[in-house]
Amino acid sequence: MGRCCKCCKSLCKDFKEFAMRGSVIDMAIGLVIGKAFSDVVQSLVNDIILPPFGLIFGGVDFNNLTIKMHSFAHPSQPPVLLRYGAFIQHIIYLIIVSFALFLIIVLVSKLRKKATKEKQEDQYAELKELSEEAKILLEIRDLLASKTDIKS
């Protein structure tokens, strides 16, 4: 029993260290935000986008679109329903979420390129601001480096 407690304490300590890492907390926050985003998109599809389409198609509720398949071998059993309307809703949901993720990826990519460009510009500006003495010292360093490369 005593050995088990030490094992459990070690396991609890390891789990606490794992759970308190920044990346795990970031992932948990991302999951919560992702779930909230998922609910909003699901509501957008079910409550905003599909009702007008249902109205256009004669007051059809996409959630109730089904195909009844009767069993010829066992006619006493109830029919099996293929809920293709719900499938259509999930396809539209997938398209919206995929498009939103695509936009996020494009935005992050542009921000990274901008940050890289600004960093390069800052480095170039620092080189421009060097004094004449520093520029001469850099030239001497480069000359000495090229001479050691030639001897090697």
C-alpha positions as a printed NumPy array, in Angstrom:
array([[  0.   ,   0.   ,   0.   ],
       [  2.82 ,   2.425,   0.874],
       [  4.557,   1.764,  -2.423],
       [  1.393,   2.502,  -4.334],
       [  1.091,   5.894,  -2.651],
       [  4.62 ,   6.831,  -3.71 ],
       [  3.793,   5.737,  -7.231],
       [  0.573,   7.749,  -7.188],
       [  2.348,  10.826,  -5.806],
       [  4.962,  10.578,  -8.53 ],
       [  2.27 ,  10.154, -11.163],
       [  0.324,  13.112,  -9.773],
       [  3.45 ,  15.257,  -9.696],
       [  4.313,  14.333, -13.297],
       [  0.736,  15.032, -14.422],
       [  0.717,  18.404, -12.643],
       [  3.981,  19.386, -14.372],
       [  2.546,  18.287, -17.713],
       [ -0.753,  20.113, -17.204],
       [  0.917,  23.349, -16.123],
       [  3.068,  23.641, -19.225],
       [  2.195,  26.626, -21.344],
       [  1.533,  24.571, -24.453],
       [ -1.046,  22.355, -22.719],
       [ -2.885,  25.377, -21.354],
       [ -2.765,  27.024, -24.794],
       [ -4.151,  23.853, -26.332],
       [ -6.976,  23.737, -23.762],
       [ -7.86 ,  27.362, -24.476],
       [ -7.808,  26.599, -28.198],
       [-10.167,  23.67 , -27.706],
       [-12.628,  25.776, -25.711],
       [-12.558,  28.553, -28.311],
       [-12.817,  25.961, -31.096],
       [-15.897,  24.422, -29.486],
       [-17.525,  27.832, -29.126],
       [-16.7  ,  28.634, -32.766],
       [-18.1  ,  25.254, -33.776],
       [-21.383,  25.99 , -31.984],
       [-21.662,  29.4  , -33.645],
       [-21.049,  27.948, -37.109],
       [-23.51 ,  25.112, -36.452],
       [-26.145,  27.675, -35.469],
       [-25.287,  29.767, -38.541],
       [-25.849,  26.769, -40.802],
       [-28.978,  25.435, -39.057],
       [-30.695,  28.703, -38.146],
       [-29.568,  31.273, -40.747],
       [-28.348,  29.632, -43.97 ],
       [-30.562,  26.554, -44.439],
       [-34.041,  27.993, -43.59 ],
       [-34.037,  30.352, -46.621],
       [-32.942,  27.457, -48.838],
       [-35.734,  25.369, -47.355],
       [-38.174,  28.173, -48.139],
       [-36.918,  28.341, -51.726],
       [-37.428,  24.578, -52.091],
       [-41.027,  24.714, -50.867],
       [-40.726,  24.936, -47.086],
       [-38.394,  21.969, -46.714],
       [-36.72 ,  21.438, -43.345],
       [-33.301,  20.011, -44.191],
       [-33.136,  18.22 , -40.874],
       [-36.224,  16.193, -41.827],
       [-35.064,  15.178, -45.306],
       [-34.895,  11.405, -45.2  ],
       [-35.222,   8.362, -47.393],
       [-37.154,   5.432, -45.942],
       [-35.713,   2.038, -46.745],
       [-38.095,  -0.846, -46.077],
       [-36.773,  -4.326, -45.5  ],
       [-38.133,  -6.743, -48.089],
       [-36.853,  -9.736, -46.135],
       [-38.449,  -8.589, -42.861],
       [-41.506,  -6.448, -43.696],
       [-42.602,  -6.268, -40.052],
       [-39.527,  -4.248, -39.018],
       [-39.702,  -0.451, -39.147],
       [-37.975,   1.232, -42.092],
       [-34.416,   2.452, -41.861],
       [-34.047,   6.195, -42.373],
       [-31.219,   7.727, -44.372],
       [-31.007,  11.295, -43.073],
       [-29.453,  12.98 , -46.098],
       [-30.738,  16.406, -44.971],
       [-28.588,  16.247, -41.825],
       [-25.705,  15.142, -44.033],
       [-26.198,  18.245, -46.221],
       [-26.129,  20.404, -43.064],
       [-22.856,  18.83 , -41.96 ],
       [-21.288,  19.334, -45.411],
       [-22.195,  23.041, -45.339],
       [-20.825,  23.246, -41.794],
       [-17.563,  21.618, -42.926],
       [-17.217,  24.044, -45.838],
       [-17.7  ,  27.084, -43.579],
       [-15.26 ,  25.838, -40.925],
       [-12.691,  24.902, -43.588],
       [-12.982,  28.334, -45.189],
       [-12.603,  30.056, -41.806],
       [ -9.483,  27.999, -41.029],
       [ -8.112,  28.815, -44.479],
       [ -8.577,  32.53 , -43.786],
       [ -6.852,  32.197, -40.41 ],
       [ -3.891,  30.38 , -41.99 ],
       [ -3.584,  33.032, -44.71 ],
       [ -3.706,  35.802, -42.088],
       [ -1.048,  34.143, -39.906],
       [  1.163,  33.606, -42.952],
       [  0.9  ,  37.285, -43.935],
       [  1.663,  38.385, -40.369],
       [  4.741,  36.13 , -40.259],
       [  6.006,  37.491, -43.586],
       [  5.47 ,  41.043, -42.363],
       [  7.306,  40.336, -39.097],
       [ 10.218,  38.714, -40.969],
       [ 10.419,  41.656, -43.368],
       [ 10.385,  44.156, -40.491],
       [ 13.104,  42.21 , -38.69 ],
       [ 15.284,  42.234, -41.794],
       [ 14.679,  45.97 , -42.239],
       [ 15.632,  46.578, -38.601],
       [ 18.865,  44.62 , -39.036],
       [ 19.67 ,  46.59 , -42.18 ],
       [ 18.923,  49.865, -40.374],
       [ 21.277,  48.859, -37.556],
       [ 24.047,  48.227, -40.08 ],
       [ 23.409,  51.633, -41.682],
       [ 23.67 ,  53.341, -38.298],
       [ 27.122,  51.955, -37.571],
       [ 29.84 ,  54.499, -37.125],
       [ 32.688,  54.79 , -39.598],
       [ 35.028,  53.069, -37.148],
       [ 32.676,  50.112, -36.814],
       [ 32.349,  49.847, -40.607],
       [ 36.148,  49.815, -40.971],
       [ 36.417,  47.159, -38.267],
       [ 33.804,  45.042, -40.059],
       [ 35.742,  45.362, -43.328],
       [ 38.963,  44.31 , -41.561],
       [ 37.15 ,  41.338, -40.04 ],
       [ 35.82 ,  40.306, -43.435],
       [ 39.281,  40.652, -45.031],
       [ 40.901,  38.566, -42.305],
       [ 38.171,  35.938, -42.667],
       [ 38.711,  35.766, -46.437],
       [ 42.502,  35.417, -45.986],
       [ 42.076,  32.52 , -43.562],
       [ 39.691,  30.891, -46.048],
       [ 42.286,  31.199, -48.824],
       [ 45.049,  29.601, -46.683],
       [ 42.795,  26.667, -45.719]])
